[in-house]
Amino acid sequence: MDKIIVEGRNKLSGSVSISGSKNAALPIIASTILTAKECALTNVPRLNDVLVMNKLIKTVGGDTDFTGNTLYIRNKNITNFKAPYDLVKTMRASVYVMGALLGRYRQAEVALPGGCVIGERPINLHLQGFEKMGAKITIEHGYIKAKAKKLKGTEINFDVVSVGATANIIMAAVLAEGRTVISNAACEPHIADLARFLNKLGAKITGYGSKEIEIRGVPELKGCKHEITPDYIEAGTFMAAAGITNSKITINNAPLEHIEIIIQKLEEAGCKIKKTGTKLTVQGVERPKPASIETRPYPGFPTDMQAQWSALMSLSSGASIINETIWEKRFMHIPELNRMGANISVKGNTAVVEGVAGLSGAPVMVSDLRAGASLVLAGLRARGTTEISRIYHLDRGYERIEKKFEMLGAKIKRVK
């Protein structure tokens, strides 16, 4: 397997362009199943997860052309309504095809999903929503089967906020009969991007970006061209990189409206931030001030930035607290950071970070996507060489991360 080797203690400088959001691209690609017309998606990140979703579209009978960062999809002749285990096991987002297939064809069969092991992520809210709309759900031999004579709009109130369930119910509802209202819906930017895309196709979705989303069913959808929103987590990762390396980095194509909480926390840690149009320049500090966080659904501090924040705070001038309220197994990067000299203790879903003066390079292993990003950041600041293995996790969410850091002046390379 590939590894990333980082030689630390090098100042970074220059600018970096943010790729399209994986978390927006995946449900949008799945949702193209809802129309027989051609869809053209631009700013699509070339990531392993995106390639898996592209393959899944082909598996159910769609036709795609992925050139550069533009993906053309034609789902005129869908003939297979089954998402097989060998694809679904590699990526949890494969479950999105269930809402799309059920919405257009009133049937779907999807293997129980896989993905990063960061905690229990049941899909009961997805299935309960489908059932409330009139689908019959059965689970057997590792597959979820959904069928409906017709889907009817209804009122769905989620017990907890779920990005995946919000997206799946939206997809099932756009061609359903009548009005569907989702209460306690996810507000994340990628949910809003999905809604904007579907509205371009002719759907009638309002309230996205708020806790209550309304979908009025339409008879059919058309095609369109749509640009995937920039990845605010990738932007946050490069912002944290400037902070941890005491460097000055300009971030192009920054989704400023989506990263306010990250900006606030970096400023609290002592970083200087300047906004110019869609550009954001971050100047780090030698030792960040301690700044505690608690992960929350959007617009709170994102759980997908918690690991990167742990790396930054490991070098702070004091003690900080990190409360992880979203996933119960999202501190798997902490032992690896401690191998590099960090002083972080974990009890339950709380980490206490005692800042240290410096980190040392070491062999470390990636446990999940964002954990991998935290280890790259730590390696950039550490003395000596950091060897990061199992980087296939990183490739699920960052487009050429080592190339982007290399262009900023980092001594970083991918090796076999």
N, C-alpha and C positions, 0 to 999 in steps of 0.2 A: 504493500500500500504506500501511497505518496505520504511524504512528511513535509513540514515547513520548518526551515532552519532560520532562526533570527539571531543576528549579532546586535546586541543592545547598545544603549547609550549613544545613539546617533540622533542629532536634532533633525526634525522634519521641517520642510518648508514647501511652499507652492500651493497649488489648488487641485482639488479632486472633484469629479462629477459624480453625482449620485445616480445609481441605476434605478430602474423601475421597481416597484414594490412586489416582491414575491407573494406576500400575503394578499395583495390585490389581484395579481395576475392569475393565481390558481382558481379562485371561485369564478372569475370572469371567463377564463377559458372553459371551465365546466359549464357555465351558463349559456355558452353559444349553442349547446345542444337544444336549447329552447326555440331556435329558429332554423328554418331551412335555407335562409339567405346567407350570403357570404359576409363574414366579419373580418375586419382587418385591425389587428391590435399592434400598436407601436410602443416603443420603449419597454419591450418585454425582456426581462433579464434572462440571460442564458445560464440557467442553473439546473442542477440535477432534478429538483422537484418539478420544475417547469417542463423539462424533457419527459419526465414520467407522465405528467398530465397530458402532454401532447400525444404520447404513445397511447394513453388511455382513450383519448378521443378517436384515434385511429382504430383501436380495438373494438369500439362500439359501432364503427362503420363510417366515421367522419373522414374527411380528406383535409390535410394540412400542408402548408408550405412555410417553413421557418427559415427566413433568410436574415442574417444579421440580428437585429433586435425587433424585426417585424414578423408577426405571425398571422398568416391568412388561414381561415378555417371555414370549411363548407360542410355543413351537417345535413345535407339534403337526404341522404340515403342511410339513415341509422337503421340497422337491422339486428343489432345485438344489444340486449339490455342488461348485460352482466359485466360487472367490473371484477376481473379475476384476482385471486389471492396473490399471485406472483407480482402484480403491480401494486395493489393496495397495501400490502405488508410493508412496503418501503416508504410510504408517505400517507400520513393521516388525512391530508386534504383530499385524497381520492374519494372520500365519502361525499364530497360536493356533487358528484355526478348523480347521486341518488335523488336530490331535489330536482335537478334538471330533467332527468329521465322520467321521473314520476310526474313532473309538471306537464311535459309534452306528450308522453306516451302512456301515462297512467300505470307504468310498471317499471320496476328496477330490482336488480339483484346485485348486492355489493358485499364483498368480503369485509369482515370486521377489520377496522383500520389499524395501521401501525404508525411509525414515525419516531420522533425523539422520545426517550424515556425520561420525562420530567414530572411525572405524576399521573394519577388516575384521571383519564379524560373520557368519561362515558358519553355515549351519544344518545342517552335516554331522552333528552330534551328535543332532539331532532325527531325521534320516532314518535314521541307523544304529540308533537305538533302535526306530523303527517296523519296520525290517527284521528286527531280532532278535525282534520280537513276531509276525512272520509276514507283514508287508506287503511287497508288491512296489512298488519305487519307480522311476519313470522321470522324466527331465527332458528336455523338448523344447519348442521355441518359447517359451522363457521361463516355462514352467509346470512345477511339480512335481506329478506324478500319483502317488497312493498307492491301492493296492487290496489287499484281503485277503479270503479266504473266511472266515477267523476269526482273531481275535487271541488269542495265548496269553501268559500271564504268563511272565516270564523274569527273569534277573538282568542289570542294566545298570550298568556302571561307567564313569562319565564320566572322560575323560582330564583335562579341566579343568572347573571349576565353570561351569555355564551355567544362568542363571535361566530363559531361554526354553525350553531343552530339558527342564529339570526339569518345568516346567508342562505342556508338550506331552505328555510321556510319562505324567504323572499322568492327564491327560485320556483318553489312549488306553487306559490300563490299567483304569479304574474299571469298565468293562463287559466287559473281556476275561476269558477263561477262566483261572482259577487265580490264582497269586500272582506279583506283580512287585515286585522290590526294586531301588531306585535307589541306588547308592553314589556318594559324592562329589557328593551332591545340593546344590543351592542352599538356603541357610538363610534367605533374605530374608523379611521380614514379609509381603510380598505372596504368597509361596509358601504360607506358613502360612494366610493368609486364604483363598486358593483351596481349600486342603485342608479348612478348616473349613466353607466353603460346600458343597463336594461331600459332606462327611459329613452335613450337614443334609439333603441330598437322598437320603441312604441309602447313600452310598459307604462303604467300609471302608479308611480311610487312617490309618496310624500313623507316628510318627517324624518328622513334619514339624517344621521348626525345627532339625533335626539333619542330619548328613551322610548318614544312611541313612533312606530313606523306604520303607515297605512298603504296597502296595496289593493288597487281595484283591478280585477281581472279583465283581460282583453282577449279577443278571439285568436289573434296571431301576432307574431312579431316579424319585423323586417331585418335587414342587415345594417351595418354602419362601420365607420372607422373610429377608433378610440385610442387615446394615449394613456397608458398605465401611469398612475400617480407615482411620484418619486418615493423611495423607501425611507421613511422617517427614522427607522431603526438603524439603517446603514448610515444615515446622516448623523445620528446620535453617536454611533460607534466612532466615526472619524472625529467628531467633536471631543469625545473622551480621549482619543489618541493624542490630540493637541494638548489636552490637559495633563495627561500622564507623562508626556515626553518634554514638557515645557517648551513647546514649539508653537509656531504660528502657521495655521492652515486655513485656507479659504475653501469653502464648500460651495460648489456651483449647484444650481438647480435644487436649492434647499427648500423643503416644504415647511416654510417658517411657521405657518399656522398650526402645524402638527407637533412642533417640538418646543413649545413654550415652557413646559415643565422642565425639560432637559436644560434649556437655556438658563432658567432660574436657578437650578441646582448647581450648574457649572459656575455661575456668577457667585453663588454662595460659597463655593469652594475656592474662589479667588481668581478664576479665569476672567479675562477681558473678552467681550464679545461685541462685534460690530456688524450691523445689518445694512446691506446695500442692495436694494431691489430683491432679487432672488438669491443673492449671495450672502454668505455668512462667514465672517472671519473670527477664528477663535485663537486667542493667545493664552497658552498655558502658564503655569507657575512652577517654580522649583519644587515646592512642597505644597500640595493643596491643603486648604483648611478642611477640617472634618465637616461633612454634611450628611446627615442621616436621611434615609428615604424609606418609604413604604409603598410597595407596588399596589397599584389600583387599576381597574379598568379605565380606558381612555375617557376623559383627558388627564387622568392621574398618571403617576410615574409608571412607565411601561415595564411589565415583568421581563420583556425581551431586552431591556437595558440594565437589568439588575446585576448580571454577571460582570458586565463591563464597568459598572459603578463600583463593584467590589474590588476590581483591580485598581481603579483610580484611588479609592479610599485606603487601600493597603499601604500607600505611600504618603498619607496625610500626616499633618502635624499633631494629631490627637486621636481621639476615639470617636467612632461613628457607629450608628445602629442601622441595620438593614432588616426590615420586616418584609417577608415574602408572603403576600396574602392570596396569591393566585394559584400557584402550584406547590405541592408539598415536597417535591423532590428536586427543587431547583437550586440546591447548594452543592451539587456534585463537583463543581469547579473549585470549591474552597480547599479541599485537600491538595489539589495540584498547585494552587497559589501558595499554600503553606510550604510546599516542597521548594518553592522558589524564595522562601524567606519571609513570606507574609505572616502576620500574627492575627489569625481570624479564628474565633471560636463559634460554634453553632449549637444552639439549643432549640429544638423544634423548628419553627419557621422563622427564627430570629438569628441573625449573625451579628456578633460584636467584632468590629474591626479596629484593632489597635495599630495605628500607623507606624511604619518602620522607616528608617532612613534610606534603605535601598533594598533591591531585590537581586538575586543571583540567578543566572541562567541554569536550567536543569532540563532533563528529559521529562516531558509531561504528556498527558494523554487527554484527548478531547472526549467528553461524555455526551455532549449535545451541541447544537448549533451555536447558541450564544455563549456557552462555556468556552467554545473554541475561540470566539472573538476576544474573550477576556484574557486568554492565555497569550494570544498574539500581542495584545496591548501590554501585558506584563513583560513579555519578551522584548518589546521595543525599548523598555526602560531599564531592564535588568543588566547587570554587569555580566559579560561573557556570552556564551552561546545557549540558546534555548532550542531544544528539538521537540517539535510538536507532532505527535502521531495521531492517527485516526482522523485526519482532516477531511474525510469525506463528509463529516457532519457540517463543516464550514462551507463546503461546496453546495450544500442544500440552500443556503441563504445569502451568500456573498458572491458577487460576480467578480472573479479575478482579484480577490482581496490582496494577494501578495504582489500583484502587478501594480495595483493602485498605491500601495505603500512604497513600493520600489520607486515609483515616479515621484514620490514625496521625499525621497532621499534615504529611505530605510535600507538597511542591509538585510534583505530577506529573500529567500528563494525556496522554490518547491523542488524536492528531490524524490527519486524513486526509492 
